Amino acid sequence: MKKSVIFAVALMCVASLFAAPKKKAKAGSGKIKIGIVNNPPSESGYRAANVKDMETVFTAGKGYDVKTFYSLKNDEQLNAFSQFVTDGVDYIFLSAADTAGWTSAFKKAQKAGIKVFLFDRMVDIKDNLYEAAVVSDMAKEGETAVNWLKAQKLPEYKVIHIQGAMGSAAQIGRTGALDAEFAKGTMKKVVQQTATWDEAEAKKIVESVINSGEDFNVIYAENDGMAKGAVAALDEAGITHGVNGKVVVMGFDCNKWALRELLAGNWNYDGQCSPFQAAVIENMIKTGKIPSKTVISDEKGFDAKTITQADIDTYGLGD
């Protein structure tokens, strides 16, 4: 009996030597893989808040394996998007630098079974190619700003229009309503030029107009950073601005520092653009329910004559 037990144990040991080894779990197994294609946080205070929002919601601790690519160039974003498809991620989130050129990339993602969410801004594709879009209504932002400007009933409107990155949804939307006024002749286009969201470039544009001697009384800058650069040029030239000043100053995004400029009367208007889309997207992923193909952020504009510290505390971005 004792010999038979020893023999059986020996057989088990031999069998274990030749048994197929167990497969190791793949690295990142069980994680939800996400590729995020976005504009760089250095673009603006809005974008820094947007990037931080994504990082706060989609964490490794909550089961997400996230890789992010940043660029202001559409071709570089397209390449990154395609690489995420090749990598076999589960989801791709996109805030596109340009609205055009995305159809082929989205079709490849769909064929690979990858679900795509748009955030911040739309692109020119059919809505059956993505899960949902959690975005700002950029055209409405422009309309709200221009309606506010018209309500000021200035004797004349001579506008320096400083645009964001050309072809982006934010630029197209914030430009549209103002272009309509230029076309009707209700406002004069002194200059219309892109600074690609850059403060220093915006300053150069305004300096050029000042040096030309052409008159103007409105600066419509498509983000706060460019408005800041424009105001720096006014200050250096000794041109008054803001409430009771010669030049009306308008920006977008509602950074806290920009809203403080309104409260101080140095600027006149700032249009809100909410950067908080991550939690809405996560809820769709968790529940599997898409309440609407397009979810529009609720936004407003702020007037220097009515803004309060409570508004800054509630709606301001950053510090």
C-alpha positions in Angstrom: 0.0 0.0 0.0 2.8 2.4 1.0 4.7 1.6 -2.3 1.6 2.3 -4.4 1.0 5.7 -2.7 4.6 6.7 -3.4 4.3 5.5 -7.0 1.1 7.6 -7.5 2.7 10.7 -6.1 5.7 10.2 -8.4 3.4 9.9 -11.4 1.7 13.2 -10.4 5.1 15.0 -10.1 6.1 13.7 -13.6 2.8 14.8 -15.1 3.2 18.2 -13.6 6.6 18.6 -15.4 5.0 18.0 -18.8 1.7 19.9 -18.1 1.1 23.0 -20.3 2.1 26.1 -18.4 -0.6 28.5 -17.3 -0.8 31.7 -19.4 0.1 34.9 -17.6 -2.5 37.7 -17.5 -1.7 40.4 -20.0 -0.5 43.7 -18.7 -3.4 46.0 -18.2 -5.9 43.1 -18.4 -9.3 44.2 -17.3 -8.6 47.9 -17.8 -10.7 50.0 -20.2 -8.3 51.3 -22.8 -8.9 54.9 -23.9 -7.0 57.0 -26.4 -7.5 60.8 -26.1 -6.7 63.1 -28.9 -6.8 66.7 -27.7 -5.3 70.1 -28.1 -2.3 70.8 -25.8 -3.0 72.3 -22.3 -0.7 75.2 -23.2 -3.2 76.4 -25.8 -5.3 78.2 -23.2 -6.6 78.3 -19.7 -9.7 76.6 -21.0 -7.7 73.7 -22.5 -5.7 73.3 -19.3 -9.0 72.9 -17.4 -10.3 70.5 -20.0 -7.2 68.3 -19.8 -7.3 68.4 -16.0 -11.0 67.3 -16.1 -10.1 64.3 -18.3 -7.2 63.3 -16.0 -9.4 63.7 -12.9 -12.2 61.5 -14.1 -10.4 58.8 -16.2 -7.9 57.4 -13.7 -6.0 54.1 -13.4 -7.5 53.7 -9.9 -11.0 53.6 -11.5 -9.9 51.0 -14.1 -8.9 53.1 -17.0 -5.7 52.7 -19.1 -5.4 56.1 -20.8 -3.0 57.4 -23.4 -3.2 61.0 -24.6 -1.9 62.8 -27.7 -1.8 66.6 -27.9 -1.4 68.7 -31.0 -2.9 71.8 -32.7 -2.2 70.3 -36.1 -5.0 68.3 -37.7 -2.7 65.9 -39.6 -0.8 65.0 -36.4 -4.1 64.4 -34.6 -5.2 62.1 -37.5 -2.0 60.1 -37.2 -2.5 59.7 -33.5 -6.1 58.7 -33.9 -5.1 56.0 -36.5 -2.4 54.7 -34.1 -5.0 54.3 -31.3 -7.1 52.3 -33.8 -4.0 50.1 -34.5 -3.4 49.8 -30.8 -6.8 48.3 -30.3 -8.1 50.7 -27.6 -11.7 50.4 -26.5 -12.6 54.1 -26.8 -11.2 57.2 -28.5 -12.1 60.7 -27.3 -11.5 63.5 -29.8 -11.3 67.3 -29.6 -10.3 68.0 -33.2 -8.0 70.8 -34.3 -9.9 71.1 -37.5 -13.5 70.0 -38.4 -12.5 68.5 -41.8 -10.8 65.3 -42.9 -12.0 62.8 -40.3 -14.5 60.5 -42.1 -12.0 57.8 -43.2 -10.4 57.6 -39.7 -13.8 57.3 -38.0 -14.8 54.5 -40.4 -11.7 52.6 -39.6 -12.4 52.9 -35.9 -16.0 51.8 -36.4 -14.8 48.7 -38.4 -12.4 47.9 -35.6 -15.2 48.0 -33.0 -13.8 51.1 -31.3 -16.3 53.6 -29.9 -15.6 57.2 -30.5 -16.8 60.2 -28.4 -16.4 63.8 -29.5 -15.8 66.4 -26.8 -15.5 70.1 -26.7 -16.2 70.6 -30.4 -17.8 68.9 -33.5 -16.3 67.6 -36.7 -17.7 67.3 -40.2 -18.8 63.7 -40.2 -22.1 61.7 -40.2 -23.4 61.1 -36.6 -23.6 57.3 -37.2 -19.8 57.2 -37.0 -19.5 58.2 -33.4 -21.3 57.3 -30.1 -22.1 60.8 -28.9 -20.7 64.4 -28.8 -20.4 66.3 -25.6 -19.7 69.8 -26.8 -20.2 73.5 -26.6 -22.4 75.3 -29.1 -19.7 77.5 -30.6 -22.1 79.2 -33.0 -24.4 80.1 -30.1 -21.4 81.5 -28.2 -20.7 83.8 -31.1 -24.3 84.8 -31.4 -24.6 85.6 -27.7 -21.4 87.7 -27.8 -22.5 89.6 -31.0 -26.0 90.2 -29.6 -24.4 91.6 -26.5 -22.2 93.9 -28.6 -25.2 95.1 -30.6 -27.1 95.9 -27.4 -24.4 98.3 -26.4 -25.7 100.6 -29.2 -22.3 102.2 -30.0 -22.5 105.1 -32.5 -20.3 102.9 -34.8 -18.6 99.6 -34.7 -15.0 99.4 -35.9 -13.8 96.0 -35.0 -10.4 94.3 -34.6 -11.3 90.6 -34.9 -8.7 88.2 -33.6 -9.5 84.7 -34.6 -8.4 81.3 -33.1 -7.0 78.4 -35.0 -8.5 78.5 -38.4 -10.9 75.7 -39.2 -11.5 74.7 -35.6 -15.1 74.5 -34.4 -14.4 77.3 -31.9 -13.1 79.6 -34.5 -15.9 78.9 -37.0 -18.6 79.3 -34.4 -17.3 82.5 -32.8 -16.6 84.0 -36.2 -20.0 83.3 -37.8 -22.2 85.9 -36.1 -19.6 88.6 -36.5 -19.1 87.8 -40.1 -22.8 88.2 -40.6 -22.6 91.8 -39.2 -19.7 92.6 -41.5 -21.6 91.3 -44.5 -24.6 93.5 -43.6 -22.5 96.5 -43.1 -23.7 97.1 -39.5 -20.1 96.7 -38.3 -16.8 97.5 -40.0 -14.0 95.0 -40.2 -10.8 96.9 -39.4 -8.8 93.7 -39.4 -9.7 90.0 -39.2 -6.7 87.8 -38.5 -5.8 84.6 -36.7 -3.4 84.6 -33.7 -4.0 80.8 -33.3 -5.0 81.3 -29.7 -1.6 82.9 -28.9 -1.3 85.9 -26.6 1.9 87.3 -28.2 0.5 87.0 -31.7 -2.7 88.8 -30.7 -0.6 91.7 -29.3 1.3 92.0 -32.6 -2.0 92.2 -34.6 -3.2 95.1 -32.4 0.1 96.8 -32.5 0.1 96.7 -36.3 -3.3 98.4 -36.4 -2.3 101.0 -33.9 0.9 101.7 -36.0 -1.2 102.0 -39.1 -3.2 104.8 -37.6 -6.6 103.2 -38.5 -9.3 103.9 -35.9 -11.1 101.1 -34.0 -13.3 100.9 -30.9 -13.9 97.1 -30.5 -11.6 94.2 -29.9 -13.3 90.8 -30.4 -10.8 88.1 -29.4 -11.9 84.5 -29.7 -10.2 83.5 -26.4 -9.1 85.2 -23.2 -5.4 84.8 -23.9 -5.6 86.7 -27.1 -7.7 89.4 -25.5 -5.0 89.7 -22.9 -2.4 90.2 -25.6 -4.6 92.8 -27.3 -5.0 94.8 -24.1 -1.3 94.8 -23.5 -0.9 96.5 -26.9 -3.5 99.1 -25.9 -1.9 99.8 -22.6 1.5 100.3 -24.2 0.0 102.8 -26.6 -2.0 104.6 -23.8 -5.4 103.7 -25.3 -8.2 103.4 -22.7 -10.4 100.3 -22.7 -13.1 98.6 -20.8 -16.0 100.3 -19.0 -15.9 104.0 -19.8 -12.8 103.4 -22.1 -12.4 104.0 -25.8 -12.2 100.4 -26.8 -14.6 97.6 -25.9 -12.7 94.4 -25.1 -14.3 91.0 -25.6 -12.9 87.5 -24.8 -14.1 83.9 -24.4 -13.5 81.0 -22.0 -14.1 82.7 -18.6 -10.8 82.1 -16.9 -10.9 83.5 -13.4 -8.2 86.1 -14.1 -10.2 87.2 -17.2 -13.4 87.6 -15.2 -11.5 89.6 -12.6 -10.6 92.0 -15.5 -14.3 92.4 -16.1 -15.0 93.0 -12.4 -12.3 95.7 -12.4 -13.9 97.3 -15.5 -10.8 96.7 -17.7 -12.7 94.4 -20.1 -16.3 94.5 -21.1 -17.5 91.0 -22.0 -16.4 87.3 -21.6 -18.2 84.4 -23.2 -18.4 81.1 -21.2 -17.1 77.9 -22.7 -17.4 74.9 -20.3 -14.5 72.5 -20.3 -16.2 69.9 -18.2 -17.2 66.9 -20.4 -15.4 63.9 -18.9 -18.0 63.0 -16.3 -20.8 63.0 -18.9 -18.8 60.7 -21.2 -18.0 58.4 -18.3 -21.6 58.1 -17.3 -22.5 57.0 -20.9 -19.7 54.4 -20.8 -20.7 53.0 -17.4 -24.4 52.9 -18.1 -24.3 52.0 -21.8 -27.0 54.6 -22.3 -26.7 57.5 -24.7 -29.4 60.0 -23.7 -28.7 62.2 -26.8 -26.4 62.0 -29.7 -25.3 65.6 -29.0 -25.1 66.9 -25.4 -24.7 70.7 -25.4 -23.1 72.4 -22.4 -25.1 75.2 -20.8 -23.2 78.5 -21.2 -23.7 82.2 -20.9 -21.9 85.5 -21.4 -20.8 87.9 -18.7 -21.0 91.7 -18.7 -18.5 93.9 -16.8 -21.4 96.0 -15.5 -23.3 93.1 -13.9 -20.7 90.5 -13.1 -20.1 89.6 -9.4 -17.5 87.9 -7.3 -19.9 85.0 -6.9 -20.0 84.6 -10.7 -16.2 84.4 -10.7 -16.2 81.8 -7.9 -18.9 79.8 -9.6 -18.0 79.9 -13.3 -14.3 81.0 -13.4 -11.6 78.5 -14.6 -8.3 78.1 -13.0 -6.9 80.2 -10.1 
